Amino acid sequence: MRLEREVLLDLVKSTRIHSEERIKALGINLHKYKQANSKPPQHLLAHIENHTNKLQELNELESEIKNSNRNSWRI
């Protein structure tokens, strides 16, 4: 399957936005645990870390696509 450069960038961008929104939502939940002076569940911290790592990978991928002179990408 071949995707045009702009289509691929749009996909990466929408996925990045989703991860950013999830990090914000999970951060709100984390803040509630901190306000209650209780230890947050490990899975909450793991989800935040997972989305943060995914966000970093998406930023690198987006940068690589933008810096490439290819017009289409095979997926």
C-alpha atoms as a printed R data frame, in Angstrom:
   type eleno elety resid chain resno      x      y      z
1  ATOM     1    CA   MET     A     1  0.000  0.000  0.000
2  ATOM     2    CA   ARG     A     2  1.368  3.380 -0.969
3  ATOM     3    CA   LEU     A     3  0.505  6.600  0.812
4  ATOM     4    CA   GLU     A     4  1.200 10.061 -0.486
5  ATOM     5    CA   ARG     A     5  3.453 12.190  1.677
6  ATOM     6    CA   GLU     A     6  0.722 14.635  2.766
7  ATOM     7    CA   VAL     A     7 -1.692 11.822  3.644
8  ATOM     8    CA   LEU     A     8  0.960 10.128  5.743
9  ATOM     9    CA   LEU     A     9  1.793 13.400  7.496
10 ATOM    10    CA   ASP     A    10 -1.915 13.903  8.267
11 ATOM    11    CA   LEU     A    11 -2.115 10.410  9.768
12 ATOM    12    CA   VAL     A    12  0.951 10.995 11.915
13 ATOM    13    CA   LYS     A    13 -0.372 14.385 12.998
14 ATOM    14    CA   SER     A    14 -3.791 13.036 14.026
15 ATOM    15    CA   THR     A    15 -2.153 10.171 15.925
16 ATOM    16    CA   ARG     A    16  0.175 12.639 17.656
17 ATOM    17    CA   ILE     A    17 -2.768 14.837 18.650
18 ATOM    18    CA   HIS     A    18 -4.574 11.788 20.064
19 ATOM    19    CA   SER     A    19 -1.539 10.878 22.187
20 ATOM    20    CA   GLU     A    20 -1.203 14.473 23.412
21 ATOM    21    CA   GLU     A    21 -4.862 14.493 24.452
22 ATOM    22    CA   ARG     A    22 -4.485 11.144 26.235
23 ATOM    23    CA   ILE     A    23 -1.436 12.441 28.126
24 ATOM    24    CA   LYS     A    24 -3.455 15.488 29.248
25 ATOM    25    CA   ALA     A    25 -6.388 13.335 30.374
26 ATOM    26    CA   LEU     A    26 -4.134 10.887 32.209
27 ATOM    27    CA   GLY     A    27 -2.298 13.847 33.764
28 ATOM    28    CA   ILE     A    28 -5.609 15.108 35.173
29 ATOM    29    CA   ASN     A    29 -6.223 11.696 36.742
30 ATOM    30    CA   LEU     A    30 -2.695 11.691 38.152
31 ATOM    31    CA   HIS     A    31 -3.270 15.145 39.621
32 ATOM    32    CA   LYS     A    32 -6.398 13.872 41.403
33 ATOM    33    CA   TYR     A    33 -4.356 11.131 43.068
34 ATOM    34    CA   LYS     A    34 -1.737 13.661 44.139
35 ATOM    35    CA   GLN     A    35 -4.426 15.945 45.590
36 ATOM    36    CA   ALA     A    36 -5.779 13.049 47.629
37 ATOM    37    CA   ASN     A    37 -2.235 12.281 48.817
38 ATOM    38    CA   SER     A    38 -2.545  8.729 47.594
39 ATOM    39    CA   LYS     A    39 -0.241  6.706 45.426
40 ATOM    40    CA   PRO     A    40 -1.445  6.507 41.798
41 ATOM    41    CA   PRO     A    41 -1.956  3.048 40.306
42 ATOM    42    CA   GLN     A    42  1.010  1.664 38.420
43 ATOM    43    CA   HIS     A    43 -1.043  1.185 35.251
44 ATOM    44    CA   LEU     A    44 -1.797  4.931 35.148
45 ATOM    45    CA   LEU     A    45  1.890  5.761 35.237
46 ATOM    46    CA   ALA     A    46  2.570  3.082 32.618
47 ATOM    47    CA   HIS     A    47 -0.085  4.553 30.294
48 ATOM    48    CA   ILE     A    48  1.422  8.029 30.624
49 ATOM    49    CA   GLU     A    49  4.897  6.668 29.877
50 ATOM    50    CA   ASN     A    50  3.582  4.656 26.918
51 ATOM    51    CA   HIS     A    51  1.901  7.673 25.324
52 ATOM    52    CA   THR     A    52  4.944  9.852 25.999
53 ATOM    53    CA   ASN     A    53  7.193  7.336 24.234
54 ATOM    54    CA   LYS     A    54  4.718  7.045 21.367
55 ATOM    55    CA   LEU     A    55  4.633 10.835 21.070
56 ATOM    56    CA   GLN     A    56  8.420 10.972 20.832
57 ATOM    57    CA   GLU     A    57  8.443  8.292 18.122
58 ATOM    58    CA   LEU     A    58  5.720 10.099 16.172
59 ATOM    59    CA   ASN     A    59  7.664 13.366 16.326
60 ATOM    60    CA   GLU     A    60 10.755 11.591 14.985
61 ATOM    61    CA   LEU     A    61  8.725  9.939 12.231
62 ATOM    62    CA   GLU     A    62  7.106 13.214 11.252
63 ATOM    63    CA   SER     A    63 10.499 14.901 11.115
64 ATOM    64    CA   GLU     A    64 11.884 12.081  8.977
65 ATOM    65    CA   ILE     A    65  8.960 12.326  6.548
66 ATOM    66    CA   LYS     A    66  9.259 16.105  6.282
67 ATOM    67    CA   ASN     A    67 13.007 15.942  5.662
68 ATOM    68    CA   SER     A    68 12.658 13.247  3.023
69 ATOM    69    CA   ASN     A    69 12.340 14.043 -0.652
70 ATOM    70    CA   ARG     A    70 10.095 11.024 -1.276
71 ATOM    71    CA   ASN     A    71  6.603 11.758 -2.573
72 ATOM    72    CA   SER     A    72  5.034  8.478 -1.487
73 ATOM    73    CA   TRP     A    73  5.719  5.877  1.161
74 ATOM    74    CA   ARG     A    74  5.081  2.172  1.107
75 ATOM    75    CA   ILE     A    75  3.404  0.779  4.184
